Amino acid sequence: MFNALEVFTTVVVGVMVGVEFSVLFIMNRILNALPEDSAQLGHAHGGRMLGTLMPFWYIGSCVLVAVWTITGWHHHGAGLALTAGALLILSVIMSLLLLVPINNRNRTWTPETRPADWKEQLDRWQRYHYVRVAVIIAAFTLLVAALV
């Protein structure tokens, strides 16, 4: 049962990393290549869609890693899982303090209501997202290492 928890947690976190990696390196580049109004509307829609889903995924990942760490404290790799959990908590804190405020503004913008600096705000979100993706990749790497 514990092995199933380890594998399930690693897969959940790995898929989350894949989604965030895709947003960073694929989706944002596709959206930014669209004409201005379409790009902004696409970012707003993505912000609404992923802004609804990702909090559950991030918190769920933290809970799964916490359960792994607690139930497997005397197993090999518990320290790695604990460190991965700390990094996931850091990613949630970063999200709440840095990314969510920008996303909450972005998700309501339309071509008529967006601020003049909307591109700069999205660029700032992207820079923060680079760091967050690096943090969750590190967490995922630690979870994989804890499995072996």
C-alpha positions in Angstrom: 0.0 0.0 0.0 2.8 2.4 0.9 4.5 1.8 -2.5 1.2 2.6 -4.3 1.1 5.9 -2.3 4.6 6.7 -3.4 4.0 6.0 -7.0 0.6 7.8 -7.1 2.0 10.9 -5.4 5.0 11.0 -7.8 2.6 10.7 -10.8 0.3 13.4 -9.5 3.2 15.8 -8.9 4.9 14.8 -12.2 1.8 15.5 -14.2 1.4 18.9 -12.5 5.0 19.7 -13.4 4.2 18.7 -17.0 1.2 21.0 -17.1 3.1 24.0 -15.6 6.1 23.3 -17.9 3.8 23.3 -20.9 2.2 26.5 -19.8 5.6 28.1 -19.5 7.3 26.9 -22.6 4.5 26.1 -25.0 1.1 27.7 -24.2 2.5 31.2 -23.4 4.5 31.2 -26.6 1.5 30.2 -28.6 -0.7 32.8 -27.0 1.9 35.5 -27.3 2.2 34.9 -31.0 -1.5 35.6 -31.5 -2.7 39.1 -32.5 -2.9 41.4 -29.5 -6.5 41.1 -28.6 -6.5 37.4 -29.1 -3.4 36.9 -27.1 -4.8 38.9 -24.1 -8.2 37.0 -24.3 -6.3 33.7 -24.4 -4.3 34.6 -21.4 -7.4 35.7 -19.5 -9.2 32.4 -20.4 -6.2 30.3 -19.4 -6.0 32.3 -16.2 -9.6 31.5 -15.4 -9.4 27.8 -16.4 -6.1 27.0 -14.7 -6.7 29.4 -11.9 -9.7 27.2 -10.9 -7.9 23.9 -11.2 -4.4 24.4 -10.0 -5.1 25.3 -6.4 -6.6 21.9 -5.8 -3.7 20.3 -7.6 -1.0 22.1 -5.7 -2.7 21.6 -2.3 -3.5 18.0 -3.1 0.1 17.4 -4.0 1.2 18.9 -0.7 -1.2 16.7 1.2 -0.1 13.5 -0.7 3.6 14.3 0.0 2.8 14.9 3.7 1.0 11.6 4.0 3.9 9.9 2.2 6.4 11.5 4.6 4.4 10.7 7.8 3.5 7.2 6.9 6.9 6.4 5.5 9.0 8.2 8.1 11.0 5.0 8.8 11.4 4.1 5.1 14.2 4.9 2.8 13.7 8.3 1.1 11.6 10.0 3.8 14.0 12.9 4.1 13.8 13.5 0.4 10.0 13.4 0.5 10.1 15.8 3.4 12.3 18.2 1.4 10.1 17.8 -1.7 7.1 18.7 0.5 8.8 21.8 1.7 9.5 22.8 -1.9 5.9 22.3 -2.8 4.8 24.4 0.1 7.2 27.1 -1.0 5.6 26.9 -4.5 2.1 27.4 -2.9 3.4 30.4 -0.9 5.0 31.9 -4.1 1.8 31.3 -6.0 -0.3 33.1 -3.3 2.0 36.0 -2.9 3.3 36.6 -6.4 1.4 34.8 -9.1 -2.2 34.7 -8.0 -2.6 38.5 -7.6 -1.5 39.0 -11.2 -3.7 36.1 -12.4 -6.7 37.4 -10.5 -6.4 40.7 -12.4 -5.6 39.1 -15.7 -8.6 36.7 -15.7 -11.0 39.7 -15.7 -9.4 41.7 -18.4 -11.0 42.3 -21.8 -9.5 44.3 -24.7 -11.7 47.2 -23.5 -10.8 47.0 -19.8 -7.2 45.8 -19.7 -4.7 48.3 -18.2 -2.1 49.9 -20.3 0.7 47.8 -18.7 -1.1 44.5 -19.2 1.9 43.0 -21.1 4.3 44.1 -18.4 2.1 42.4 -15.8 2.0 39.2 -17.8 5.8 39.3 -18.3 6.2 39.7 -14.5 3.9 36.7 -14.0 6.0 34.7 -16.5 9.2 35.5 -14.6 7.7 34.4 -11.3 6.4 31.3 -13.1 9.9 30.3 -14.3 11.0 30.2 -10.6 7.9 28.3 -9.5 8.4 25.7 -12.2 12.1 25.3 -11.2 10.9 24.7 -7.6 8.3 22.1 -8.5 10.8 20.4 -10.8 13.2 20.1 -7.9 10.4 18.7 -5.7 9.5 16.2 -8.4 13.1 15.2 -8.8 13.4 14.6 -5.0 10.3 12.4 -5.1 11.7 10.3 -7.9 15.0 10.0 -6.0 13.0 8.9 -2.9 11.5 6.0 -4.9 14.9 4.4 -5.6 
